[in-house]
Amino acid sequence: MDGALGCQRARVRPMLARLVALAVLSTAAATAALAQTPVEAARALIAQYHEDPAKLDRARDLLEAALAKDRQVETMIMLSYVHFLWGDIRAKTDDEKLAAYDRGRQVGERAVELAPKNAEAHVWYAINTGRYGQTKGIMRSLFLLPTVKREIDTILSLDPKNVRAHSLAGNVYMEVPRLAGGDRARAEDYFKKGLAIDPRFTVLRVDLARLYIATGRYPEARQELTRVLDERAPRIVADWTVKDAPRARTLLESIKDKR
């Protein structure tokens, strides 16, 4: 009898130990989740938007709620970024895009006012402003150009290796008409400088390829687009999956008969 009871206890002890361990792990996970700030939670969500685009909705709503309670600069910066992504990925109409970019630039501008030395605040204010103008129409938005150029200069003075600033500058000088200050040679220089800083920032390769296509340099365009598709460790996996790789495929198809 005592032997049977001892055997039973011996079997129960490992089971209890496993249950206790699971309880400890669950508690630790719950504690970690509670300790996560809204900015950290939003960052985790947007890193996976390629798996579920609705994560951008949750990130936006989370940050808007956090901002309503406590107007932290870091929350503003992340919210400005999320509105940019939402306008690019989730918006279905130009009006929805304009509303997202406009909200992004408003929040970004407030972050700049509160933290004028924060390069990322300037980045998302400038990018949302540029995207707003691009969506509305370049010629109708030339009044925004001085603001965007000023912000680019500010970002690069604060952070000369800011890849997004080089990307934005390249796009500005590529898209704006020559009479309004457009300069394709300067755009190419910005794109190449950005790629020298971060060769895995794939949107830069896509945009450099667009520039090559616009200037009839098709072999060079193919080389850049192929590198985008062959990239195995893109800097931003979600962007590469949803935006950069599909654009690269479309552009390659558009020049398949060009020499």
C-alpha positions as CSV (number, residue, x, y, z in Angstrom):
1,M,0.0,0.0,0.0
2,D,2.7,2.4,1.0
3,G,4.7,1.5,-2.1
4,A,1.7,2.2,-4.4
5,L,1.1,5.5,-2.7
6,G,4.8,6.4,-3.0
7,C,4.7,5.7,-6.8
8,Q,1.5,7.8,-7.2
9,R,3.2,10.7,-5.4
10,A,6.3,10.3,-7.6
11,R,4.1,10.6,-10.7
12,V,2.2,13.6,-9.4
13,R,5.3,15.7,-8.4
14,P,6.6,16.2,-12.0
15,M,3.1,17.1,-13.1
16,L,2.8,19.7,-10.3
17,A,6.2,21.0,-11.2
18,R,5.2,21.5,-14.8
19,L,2.0,23.2,-13.8
20,V,3.9,25.6,-11.6
21,A,6.4,26.3,-14.3
22,L,3.6,27.1,-16.8
23,A,1.9,29.4,-14.3
24,V,5.2,31.3,-13.7
25,L,5.7,31.7,-17.5
26,S,2.1,32.9,-18.0
27,T,2.5,35.4,-15.2
28,A,5.8,36.6,-16.6
29,A,4.3,37.0,-20.1
30,A,1.3,38.9,-18.7
31,T,3.6,41.2,-16.7
32,A,5.8,41.9,-19.7
33,A,2.7,42.8,-21.8
34,L,1.5,45.1,-19.1
35,A,4.9,46.7,-18.8
36,Q,5.0,47.4,-22.6
37,T,4.5,51.1,-23.4
38,P,2.0,52.1,-26.2
39,V,5.0,53.1,-28.4
40,E,6.6,49.7,-27.9
41,A,3.3,47.9,-28.5
42,A,2.7,49.9,-31.7
43,R,6.3,49.2,-32.9
44,A,5.7,45.5,-32.5
45,L,2.4,45.7,-34.4
46,I,3.7,47.7,-37.4
47,A,6.7,45.3,-37.7
48,Q,4.2,42.6,-38.6
49,Y,1.7,44.5,-40.7
50,H,2.7,42.4,-43.7
51,E,1.1,39.4,-41.8
52,D,-2.1,41.3,-41.0
53,P,-2.6,44.9,-42.3
54,A,-5.3,45.5,-39.6
55,K,-2.4,45.7,-37.1
56,L,-1.9,49.2,-38.5
57,D,-5.5,50.1,-37.3
58,R,-4.7,48.8,-33.8
59,A,-1.4,50.6,-33.7
60,R,-3.1,53.9,-34.7
61,D,-5.9,53.5,-32.3
62,L,-3.6,52.6,-29.4
63,L,-1.4,55.6,-30.0
64,E,-4.3,58.0,-30.5
65,A,-5.7,56.8,-27.1
66,A,-2.3,57.2,-25.4
67,L,-1.8,60.7,-26.9
68,A,-5.2,61.8,-25.5
69,K,-4.1,60.9,-22.0
70,D,-0.4,61.9,-22.1
71,R,1.1,64.1,-24.8
72,Q,4.5,62.4,-25.0
73,V,6.8,63.4,-27.9
74,E,7.7,59.7,-28.6
75,T,4.1,58.9,-28.9
76,M,3.6,61.7,-31.4
77,I,6.6,60.5,-33.5
78,M,5.3,57.0,-33.6
79,L,1.8,58.1,-34.4
80,S,3.0,60.3,-37.2
81,Y,4.8,57.2,-38.6
82,V,1.8,55.0,-38.3
83,H,-0.5,57.5,-40.1
84,F,2.0,57.5,-42.9
85,L,1.9,53.7,-43.1
86,W,-1.9,53.8,-42.8
87,G,-2.2,56.2,-45.7
88,D,0.1,54.1,-47.8
89,I,-1.4,50.7,-46.9
90,R,-4.9,50.9,-45.5
91,A,-6.4,54.0,-47.2
92,K,-8.7,53.1,-50.1
93,T,-9.3,56.5,-51.6
94,D,-7.3,59.7,-52.1
95,D,-9.5,61.4,-49.5
96,E,-8.6,58.7,-46.9
97,K,-4.9,59.0,-47.8
98,L,-5.0,62.8,-47.5
99,A,-6.7,62.6,-44.1
100,A,-4.1,60.1,-42.9
101,Y,-1.1,62.1,-44.2
102,D,-2.6,65.4,-42.9
103,R,-3.0,63.9,-39.4
104,G,0.5,62.6,-39.6
105,R,2.0,65.9,-40.5
106,Q,-0.1,67.7,-37.8
107,V,1.2,65.3,-35.1
108,G,4.7,65.4,-36.5
109,E,4.7,69.2,-36.5
110,R,3.7,69.3,-32.9
111,A,6.5,66.8,-32.1
112,V,9.0,69.1,-33.9
113,E,7.7,72.1,-31.8
114,L,8.2,70.2,-28.6
115,A,11.5,68.5,-29.6
116,P,13.3,70.6,-32.3
117,K,16.5,68.6,-31.9
118,N,14.8,65.2,-32.5
119,A,15.6,64.1,-36.0
120,E,12.8,61.5,-36.1
121,A,10.2,64.1,-35.3
122,H,11.4,66.1,-38.3
123,V,11.5,63.0,-40.5
124,W,7.8,62.1,-40.1
125,Y,6.6,65.7,-40.3
126,A,8.5,66.0,-43.5
127,I,7.6,62.7,-45.0
128,N,3.9,63.1,-44.3
129,T,4.0,66.6,-45.7
130,G,5.7,65.4,-48.8
131,R,3.2,62.5,-49.2
132,Y,0.3,64.8,-48.7
133,G,1.6,67.1,-51.5
134,Q,2.3,64.1,-53.8
135,T,-1.2,62.8,-53.3
136,K,-2.9,66.2,-53.8
137,G,-0.8,66.8,-56.9
138,I,2.7,68.2,-57.2
139,M,1.8,71.4,-59.1
140,R,-1.1,72.1,-56.6
141,S,1.3,71.6,-53.7
142,L,4.4,73.5,-54.6
143,F,3.7,75.8,-51.7
144,L,4.7,72.9,-49.4
145,L,8.1,72.4,-51.1
146,P,10.0,75.0,-49.0
147,T,8.8,73.3,-45.8
148,V,9.9,69.9,-47.0
149,K,13.3,71.1,-48.2
150,R,13.9,73.0,-44.9
151,E,13.0,69.8,-42.9
152,I,15.4,67.7,-45.0
153,D,18.2,70.2,-44.3
154,T,17.4,70.1,-40.6
155,I,17.3,66.3,-40.4
156,L,20.6,65.9,-42.2
157,S,22.2,68.6,-40.0
158,L,21.0,66.6,-36.9
159,D,21.7,63.2,-38.3
160,P,23.8,63.1,-41.5
161,K,23.3,59.3,-41.9
162,N,19.5,59.4,-41.7
163,V,18.5,57.1,-44.5
164,R,14.9,58.2,-44.7
165,A,16.0,61.8,-45.2
166,H,18.2,60.8,-48.1
167,S,15.2,58.8,-49.5
168,L,12.9,61.8,-49.1
169,A,15.4,64.2,-50.7
170,G,15.9,61.9,-53.6
171,N,12.2,61.7,-54.3
172,V,11.7,65.4,-54.0
173,Y,14.4,66.2,-56.5
174,M,13.1,63.4,-58.8
175,E,9.4,64.2,-58.7
176,V,9.4,68.0,-58.7
177,P,9.5,69.7,-62.2
178,R,12.8,71.1,-63.2
179,L,11.4,74.6,-63.3
180,A,10.4,74.3,-59.7
181,G,13.8,73.0,-58.6
182,G,13.8,69.4,-59.7
183,D,17.2,67.9,-60.3
184,R,17.6,64.2,-61.3
185,A,21.4,64.2,-60.9
186,R,20.9,65.5,-57.4
187,A,18.2,62.9,-56.7
188,E,20.5,60.1,-57.9
189,D,23.2,61.4,-55.5
190,Y,20.8,61.3,-52.6
191,F,19.6,57.8,-53.4
192,K,23.2,56.4,-53.7
193,K,24.3,58.1,-50.5
194,G,21.4,56.5,-48.7
195,L,22.3,53.1,-50.1
196,A,25.9,53.5,-49.1
197,I,24.6,54.0,-45.5
198,D,22.2,51.1,-45.6
199,P,22.2,48.8,-48.6
200,R,19.3,46.9,-47.3
201,F,16.9,49.8,-47.2
202,T,15.1,48.5,-50.2
203,V,12.8,51.4,-51.1
204,L,15.9,53.3,-52.0
205,R,16.7,50.8,-54.7
206,V,13.2,50.8,-56.0
207,D,13.3,54.6,-56.3
208,L,16.8,54.6,-57.8
209,A,15.5,52.2,-60.4
210,R,12.6,54.5,-61.1
211,L,15.1,57.3,-61.8
212,Y,17.1,55.0,-64.1
213,I,13.9,54.1,-66.0
214,A,13.0,57.8,-66.3
215,T,16.4,58.5,-67.8
216,G,16.4,55.4,-70.1
217,R,19.1,53.5,-68.2
218,Y,17.3,50.2,-68.3
219,P,20.2,47.8,-67.5
220,E,21.0,49.7,-64.4
221,A,17.3,49.7,-63.4
222,R,17.1,46.0,-63.8
223,Q,20.1,45.5,-61.7
224,E,18.7,47.5,-58.8
225,L,15.2,45.9,-59.1
226,T,16.7,42.4,-59.2
227,R,18.7,43.2,-56.0
228,V,15.5,44.2,-54.3
229,L,13.8,40.9,-55.2
230,D,17.0,38.9,-54.2
231,E,17.4,40.7,-50.8
232,R,17.2,38.1,-48.1
233,A,17.5,40.4,-45.1
234,P,15.6,43.6,-45.9
235,R,15.9,46.4,-43.3
236,I,12.1,46.6,-42.9
237,V,10.6,43.2,-43.8
238,A,7.0,44.5,-43.7
239,D,7.7,47.2,-46.2
240,W,9.7,44.9,-48.5
241,T,6.9,42.3,-48.5
242,V,4.0,44.7,-49.0
243,K,5.5,47.6,-51.0
244,D,9.0,47.2,-52.3
245,A,9.1,43.7,-53.8
246,P,5.7,44.1,-55.5
247,R,6.8,47.4,-57.0
248,A,10.1,45.9,-58.1
249,R,8.2,43.1,-59.9
250,T,5.9,45.6,-61.6
251,L,8.7,47.8,-62.8
252,L,10.7,44.9,-64.1
253,E,7.7,43.7,-66.1
254,S,7.3,47.3,-67.5
255,I,10.8,47.3,-68.9
256,K,11.2,43.7,-70.0
257,D,11.4,44.8,-73.7
258,K,13.5,47.8,-73.1
259,R,17.2,47.8,-74.0
